[in-house]
């Protein structure tokens, strides 16, 4: 009896040792119509996430998170908006926790390609821009008018009218990066991505 309890205990410890909490780790569900998920935990063999568009048990899908390329897996369980995904192959999940990869680059959250109009307000200036991509923490935009890195303001994404505050973090040949003051809630990001 003692032996069985020890084995069960060892199994639990092994599983706990392999799981890592990654609360608020944004995931991109890849495909023809990309979706958004929020990864709650991840290991070399799979992950558990909350989905905006909940997948079905047995469905095969590909998910991208910071530090990893898109990873293919199968939905093994669904409970409410949460689902467990088993990866098709072992993944070097430790990379999501790195501040820099082997090449010295900072892993970044997945980007969602979009083509949306946005109004940009910088102080008393207002200009129209085109949003090219977006993540939970920022967006890349394109405008005919010149902007300067370091300027603070907000963008209003059309047609939803979502207002996001932040700062211009870089500019290059008519394009600029806009870093949000705080990460977008998953539902807000999903509503923007679905408009694409």
Secondary structure, 3 states (H helix, E strand, C coil): CHHHHHHHHHHHHHHHHHCEEEEEEEEEEECCCCEEEEEEEECCCEEEEEECCCCCCCCEEEEEECCCCCEEEEEEEEECCEEEEEECCCCCHHHHHCCCCCCCCCCCCCCEEEEEEEEEEECCEEEEEEEEEECCCEEEEECCCCCCCCCEEEEEECCCCEEEEEEEEEEECCEEEEEECCCCCHHHHHHHHHHC
